[in-house]
Amino acid sequence: MLRHTGVDPTPELLADLRREVPPATILETYPEVVGTLEEFRRREVRMAVVSDA
């Protein structure tokens, strides 16, 4: 895919694309969201997010 867009997929670029990005870097949430999601995970609640954004 990168080559088709004219980008050379160097090992450095691929490593950077694979690095973990903390959600707070790209997503702003209400203060109670993290705790709620952790509790859902603990209870094994399945959920989906539907968005038009």
JONORRA-V230393 format. One record per pair of residues at least 24 apart in sequence whose ideal C-beta (glycine too) atoms are under 10 Angstrom apart, sorted by the first residue. I is the first residue (numbers start at 1). J is the second residue. Records with the same first field share a line. If there is no record, write none. Layout:
# JONORRA-V230393
I->J + J
This chain:
# JONORRA-V230393
none
